[in-house]
Amino acid sequence: MKRFKTIDTLRGISIIWMIIGHLTEWWILNEELWFFNILRSIGDPLGSGAFLFIAGVSTALSYKKNIQDKELNKSSSIKVYRKEYLLRASIIFIIALMYNALISIKLNNPADIWTWFILLTVAVSLFLGWPLLKTSKRFRIYLGLILWVINLFLMNYLSNFSGQMNFLGILNHLLYNRLGLDPILSFFTFFIIGTVIGETIFEIYLIEDRKERGFNLKKKLLIPGLIFGIVLIIIGIVFRFPNFLHHRTFSWLVYSLGIQLILISSLIFIEEIEVFRFKKNYKFLYYFSYYSLSIYLLHNVLFFIFQNSLQYVYLLMYISLTLFSLGILLRIIHIKIGPHFSIKIQIGRLSRALAKRI
């Protein structure tokens, strides 16, 4: 199975957007936070939700490839792969809790060790996603949409018990602590639908004949992706017009998924028929994708440089310089030490080694 430039491109864009969002929130003057809110409304469909969506696509592609390898090579074992998968999710979960612990220490709030930053959401999504990979694509689509409906009512109900030390108060904390972030019931649907897209791509690319593959890409990915993407965008806009881009609302979730479906279906098709070739641009985004976990963790040190001190004009200039410098740095790292700087790859190697030993 080929490495899809579209997946690297979208993951790279997602990481870059999360960095832009964080730096804007950290560096901009408090009296100019209106600029941050506008920027977030426009670009956030490409942020953490898109990252989780691409994680679902990659997970499904990896899962199907390993299943196929088992069928072709009797010496390989799906049991080892299952252990590797769950160990990888466990390691990410531990890293997420350590990350949250540092945040809770900074905020002097021990309860924030359970906070839905994207790392925790990814880890829990991987755990929940494993049994679903064996189910039909239609079931996963229905489940993802049902979860959004349940979340819409459950979130409103449990908010009445916020801060209370009873079962419903604890449940509210577990499911919705820090609503402005990436709570699992809101964001797991991105992951689920991503696995559907990933499995569809895998099935299409089993076709060796390029002409037939292109026809199936158009029929099974491009056209459905455009249709359902446009429908979701319209639903998101109509449901809460004109405030459909309000952060993390039901309208925003639906609208964002529509954007992601249109992007991945269009870009995969364009990549296949080779209409455009953006090798240099792809490489820049590829570095952010390849070192996504490393750069996500390390970019937090930038918090301390311009804390709430920049006007938005200077902010844009400094963020542009920062991203350009990070891109150059990642390129140098990639040439000098390659995968050794990638925490994601090291987690994969560690989980694979542990799985073979267990």
C-alpha positions as CSV (number, residue, x, y, z in Angstrom):
1,M,0.0,0.0,0.0
2,K,1.4,3.4,-1.1
3,R,2.1,6.3,1.3
4,F,-0.6,8.9,0.5
5,K,0.7,12.4,0.2
6,T,-2.8,13.6,1.0
7,I,-2.8,12.1,4.5
8,D,0.6,13.7,5.2
9,T,-0.6,17.0,3.8
10,L,-3.7,17.1,5.9
11,R,-2.0,16.0,9.0
12,G,0.7,18.6,8.5
13,I,-1.9,21.3,7.9
14,S,-3.7,20.2,11.1
15,I,-0.6,20.4,13.2
16,I,0.4,23.8,11.8
17,W,-3.1,25.1,12.5
18,M,-3.0,23.9,16.1
19,I,0.4,25.6,16.5
20,I,-1.1,28.8,15.0
21,G,-4.1,28.7,17.2
22,H,-2.0,28.1,20.4
23,L,0.5,30.8,19.5
24,T,-2.3,33.3,18.8
25,E,-4.0,32.6,22.1
26,W,-0.7,32.7,24.0
27,W,0.9,35.7,22.4
28,I,-1.9,38.2,21.5
29,L,-2.8,41.1,23.7
30,N,-5.8,40.4,25.9
31,E,-7.7,43.4,24.4
32,E,-7.2,41.9,20.9
33,L,-8.6,38.4,21.6
34,W,-11.4,39.2,19.2
35,F,-8.8,38.5,16.4
36,F,-8.1,35.1,18.0
37,N,-11.8,34.3,18.0
38,I,-12.2,35.2,14.3
39,L,-9.1,33.3,13.3
40,R,-10.3,30.2,15.3
41,S,-13.8,30.3,13.7
42,I,-12.3,30.3,10.2
43,G,-9.6,27.7,10.5
44,D,-10.5,25.4,13.4
45,P,-12.2,22.8,11.2
46,L,-8.6,22.0,10.1
47,G,-7.4,21.7,13.7
48,S,-7.8,18.9,16.3
49,G,-10.9,17.5,14.7
50,A,-9.1,17.1,11.4
51,F,-6.1,15.6,13.2
52,L,-8.4,12.9,14.8
53,F,-10.1,12.3,11.5
54,I,-6.8,11.7,9.8
55,A,-5.8,9.4,12.7
56,G,-8.9,7.4,12.0
57,V,-8.0,7.2,8.3
58,S,-4.4,6.0,9.1
59,T,-5.6,3.6,11.7
60,A,-7.9,1.9,9.3
61,L,-5.3,1.7,6.5
62,S,-2.8,0.2,8.9
63,Y,-5.3,-2.3,10.3
64,K,-6.5,-3.5,6.9
65,K,-2.9,-3.8,5.7
66,N,-2.0,-6.0,8.6
67,I,-5.0,-8.1,8.1
68,Q,-4.0,-8.6,4.5
69,D,-0.4,-9.4,5.5
70,K,-1.8,-12.1,7.8
71,E,-3.7,-13.7,5.0
72,L,-0.7,-13.6,2.6
73,N,1.9,-14.6,5.2
74,K,0.9,-17.3,7.7
75,S,3.8,-16.6,10.0
76,S,2.5,-13.1,10.9
77,S,0.0,-13.0,13.7
78,I,-3.0,-10.6,14.2
79,K,-2.7,-11.3,17.9
80,V,0.8,-9.6,17.9
81,Y,-0.6,-6.7,15.9
82,R,-3.5,-6.3,18.4
83,K,-1.1,-6.2,21.3
84,E,1.1,-3.7,19.4
85,Y,-2.0,-1.5,18.7
86,L,-3.2,-1.5,22.3
87,L,0.3,-0.9,23.6
88,R,0.7,2.0,21.3
89,A,-2.6,3.4,22.6
90,S,-1.4,2.8,26.2
91,I,1.9,4.7,25.7
92,I,0.1,7.6,24.1
93,F,-2.4,7.6,27.0
94,I,0.5,7.7,29.5
95,I,2.1,10.6,27.6
96,A,-1.2,12.4,27.6
97,L,-1.6,12.1,31.4
98,M,1.9,13.3,31.9
99,Y,1.2,16.3,29.6
100,N,-2.0,17.0,31.5
101,A,-0.2,16.6,34.8
102,L,2.2,19.4,33.8
103,I,-0.8,21.6,32.9
104,S,-2.6,20.9,36.2
105,I,0.6,21.8,38.1
106,K,0.9,25.1,36.2
107,L,-2.8,25.9,36.9
108,N,-2.6,24.6,40.5
109,N,-5.6,22.4,39.8
110,P,-5.1,18.6,40.3
111,A,-8.5,17.8,38.7
112,D,-7.1,19.0,35.4
113,I,-5.0,15.9,35.1
114,W,-8.1,14.6,33.3
115,T,-8.5,17.2,30.6
116,W,-9.5,16.6,27.0
117,F,-6.4,17.9,25.2
118,I,-6.0,16.2,21.8
119,L,-3.5,13.6,23.1
120,L,-5.9,12.2,25.6
121,T,-8.7,12.2,23.0
122,V,-6.5,10.3,20.5
123,A,-5.5,7.7,23.1
124,V,-9.0,7.0,24.2
125,S,-10.2,7.0,20.6
126,L,-7.6,4.3,19.7
127,F,-8.9,2.2,22.6
128,L,-12.5,2.6,21.7
129,G,-11.8,2.2,18.0
130,W,-10.2,-1.2,18.1
131,P,-13.4,-3.3,18.3
132,L,-15.1,-1.1,15.8
133,L,-12.5,-1.8,13.1
134,K,-14.1,-5.2,12.7
135,T,-17.6,-3.8,12.2
136,S,-19.2,-2.7,8.9
137,K,-18.6,0.8,7.5
138,R,-22.4,1.5,7.7
139,F,-22.5,0.6,11.4
140,R,-19.6,3.0,12.1
141,I,-21.3,5.8,10.3
142,Y,-24.6,5.3,12.1
143,L,-22.7,5.0,15.5
144,G,-20.8,8.3,14.9
145,L,-23.9,10.2,14.1
146,I,-25.8,8.7,17.0
147,L,-23.0,9.7,19.4
148,W,-23.3,13.3,18.3
149,V,-27.0,13.3,19.0
150,I,-26.5,11.7,22.4
151,N,-23.7,14.1,23.1
152,L,-26.0,17.1,22.3
153,F,-28.5,16.2,25.0
154,L,-26.1,14.6,27.5
155,M,-23.8,17.6,27.6
156,N,-26.7,20.0,28.3
157,Y,-28.0,17.7,31.0
158,L,-24.7,17.0,32.8
159,S,-23.8,20.7,32.8
160,N,-26.3,21.1,35.6
161,F,-24.1,18.9,37.9
162,S,-20.8,20.7,37.1
163,G,-18.5,20.8,40.2
164,Q,-20.7,18.5,42.3
165,M,-19.2,15.6,44.1
166,N,-21.8,13.0,43.1
167,F,-22.0,10.4,40.3
168,L,-23.4,12.8,37.7
169,G,-20.9,15.5,38.7
170,I,-18.0,13.1,38.3
171,L,-19.4,11.8,35.0
172,N,-19.6,15.4,33.8
173,H,-16.0,16.0,34.7
174,L,-14.9,12.8,33.0
175,L,-16.8,13.5,29.8
176,Y,-16.7,17.3,29.5
177,N,-13.9,18.8,31.6
178,R,-12.7,21.8,29.7
179,L,-15.5,22.0,27.1
180,G,-13.5,24.3,24.8
181,L,-11.1,21.4,24.1
182,D,-11.7,18.0,22.5
183,P,-14.1,16.0,24.7
184,I,-14.4,12.3,23.6
185,L,-18.1,12.2,22.8
186,S,-17.8,15.2,20.5
187,F,-14.6,14.1,18.8
188,F,-14.7,10.3,18.6
189,T,-17.0,10.6,15.6
190,F,-14.2,12.3,13.6
191,F,-12.1,9.2,14.3
192,I,-14.9,6.7,13.5
193,I,-15.7,8.4,10.2
194,G,-12.0,8.6,9.4
195,T,-11.8,4.8,9.7
196,V,-14.6,4.5,7.2
197,I,-12.7,6.6,4.7
198,G,-9.5,4.8,5.4
199,E,-11.1,1.4,4.8
200,T,-12.7,2.7,1.6
201,I,-9.4,4.0,0.3
202,F,-7.7,0.6,1.1
203,E,-10.3,-1.4,-0.8
204,I,-10.1,0.9,-3.8
205,Y,-6.3,0.7,-3.9
206,L,-6.4,-3.1,-4.0
207,I,-7.4,-2.6,-7.6
208,E,-4.3,-2.8,-9.8
209,D,-5.7,-1.5,-13.0
210,R,-5.2,2.3,-12.8
211,K,-8.2,3.2,-15.0
212,E,-10.6,1.0,-13.0
213,R,-9.1,2.3,-9.8
214,G,-9.7,5.9,-10.9
215,F,-13.3,5.1,-11.8
216,N,-13.8,3.5,-8.3
217,L,-12.2,6.5,-6.6
218,K,-14.7,8.8,-8.3
219,K,-17.7,6.5,-7.6
220,K,-16.9,5.4,-4.1
221,L,-14.9,8.3,-2.6
222,L,-15.0,11.5,-4.6
223,I,-18.7,11.8,-5.4
224,P,-20.0,10.5,-2.0
225,G,-17.4,12.6,-0.2
226,L,-18.5,15.8,-2.0
227,I,-22.2,15.0,-1.6
228,F,-22.2,14.2,2.1
229,G,-19.6,16.9,2.8
230,I,-21.8,19.6,1.2
231,V,-24.9,18.2,3.0
232,L,-23.1,18.3,6.4
233,I,-21.9,21.8,5.7
234,I,-25.4,23.0,4.9
235,I,-26.9,21.2,8.0
236,G,-24.2,22.8,10.2
237,I,-24.9,26.3,8.8
238,V,-28.7,26.0,9.0
239,F,-28.8,24.4,12.5
240,R,-27.3,27.5,14.2
241,F,-27.2,30.3,11.6
242,P,-25.5,32.7,11.8
243,N,-23.4,31.4,14.7
244,F,-22.7,28.0,13.1
245,L,-18.9,28.5,13.6
246,H,-19.2,29.0,17.3
247,H,-16.5,26.9,18.8
248,R,-17.2,23.2,19.6
249,T,-21.0,23.4,19.1
250,F,-23.1,20.7,17.3
251,S,-23.2,23.0,14.3
252,W,-19.4,23.4,14.3
253,L,-18.9,19.6,14.6
254,V,-21.1,18.8,11.6
255,Y,-19.8,21.7,9.5
256,S,-16.1,20.6,10.3
257,L,-16.7,17.0,9.3
258,G,-18.2,18.2,6.0
259,I,-15.1,20.2,5.3
260,Q,-12.9,17.2,6.1
261,L,-14.8,14.9,3.8
262,I,-14.6,17.3,0.9
263,L,-10.9,17.8,1.4
264,I,-9.8,14.2,1.7
265,S,-12.0,12.9,-1.1
266,S,-10.9,15.7,-3.5
267,L,-7.2,15.5,-2.6
268,I,-6.9,11.7,-2.8
269,F,-8.6,11.9,-6.3
270,I,-6.3,14.7,-7.4
271,E,-3.3,12.8,-6.1
272,E,-4.3,9.7,-8.1
273,I,-4.8,11.4,-11.4
274,E,-1.7,13.6,-10.8
275,V,-3.3,16.9,-11.9
276,F,-0.9,18.9,-9.7
277,R,2.6,18.1,-8.2
278,F,3.6,20.2,-5.3
279,K,6.7,18.4,-4.2
280,K,8.3,21.3,-2.3
281,N,5.1,22.3,-0.5
282,Y,4.4,18.6,0.2
283,K,7.8,18.2,1.8
284,F,7.3,21.2,4.1
285,L,4.0,19.7,5.3
286,Y,5.5,16.2,5.4
287,Y,8.0,17.2,8.1
288,F,5.2,18.5,10.3
289,S,3.3,15.3,9.7
290,Y,6.3,13.0,10.2
291,Y,7.2,14.7,13.5
292,S,3.6,15.6,14.5
293,L,3.8,14.3,18.1
294,S,7.3,15.6,18.7
295,I,6.4,19.1,17.5
296,Y,3.1,19.2,19.3
297,L,4.8,18.4,22.6
298,L,7.8,20.7,22.1
299,H,5.9,23.8,20.7
300,N,4.6,24.4,24.2
301,V,7.9,26.0,25.2
302,L,6.9,28.8,22.9
303,F,4.3,29.8,25.4
304,F,6.8,31.8,27.4
305,I,8.2,34.0,24.6
306,F,5.6,36.7,24.0
307,Q,2.9,36.1,26.7
308,N,-0.1,38.3,25.8
309,S,2.1,41.1,24.5
310,L,1.7,41.2,20.7
311,Q,-0.7,43.2,18.5
312,Y,-2.2,41.1,15.8
313,V,-0.2,42.7,13.0
314,Y,3.1,41.7,14.7
315,L,1.6,38.5,15.9
316,L,1.1,37.3,12.3
317,M,4.6,38.3,11.4
318,Y,6.2,36.4,14.3
319,I,4.0,33.3,13.8
320,S,5.0,33.2,10.1
321,L,8.7,33.4,11.1
322,T,8.2,30.8,13.8
323,L,6.6,28.3,11.4
324,F,9.2,28.9,8.7
325,S,12.0,28.4,11.2
326,L,10.3,25.2,12.5
327,G,10.0,23.9,9.0
328,I,13.8,24.5,8.3
329,L,14.7,23.0,11.7
330,L,12.6,19.9,11.0
331,R,14.2,19.5,7.5
332,I,17.7,19.6,9.1
333,I,16.6,17.1,11.7
334,H,15.1,14.8,9.1
335,I,18.4,14.9,7.1
336,K,20.7,14.4,10.1
337,I,18.8,11.9,12.4
338,G,15.7,11.0,10.5
339,P,13.2,8.9,12.5
340,H,15.1,9.2,15.8
341,F,13.5,12.5,16.5
342,S,10.0,11.2,15.8
343,I,8.3,10.3,19.1
344,K,5.5,8.7,17.1
345,I,7.9,6.3,15.3
346,Q,9.7,5.5,18.6
347,I,6.4,4.6,20.2
348,G,5.6,2.3,17.3
349,R,9.0,0.6,17.6
350,L,8.6,0.2,21.4
351,S,5.1,-1.1,21.2
352,R,6.1,-3.6,18.4
353,A,9.1,-4.9,20.5
354,L,6.9,-5.2,23.6
355,A,4.2,-7.0,21.7
356,K,6.6,-9.6,20.4
357,R,7.9,-10.2,23.9
358,I,4.5,-10.6,25.6
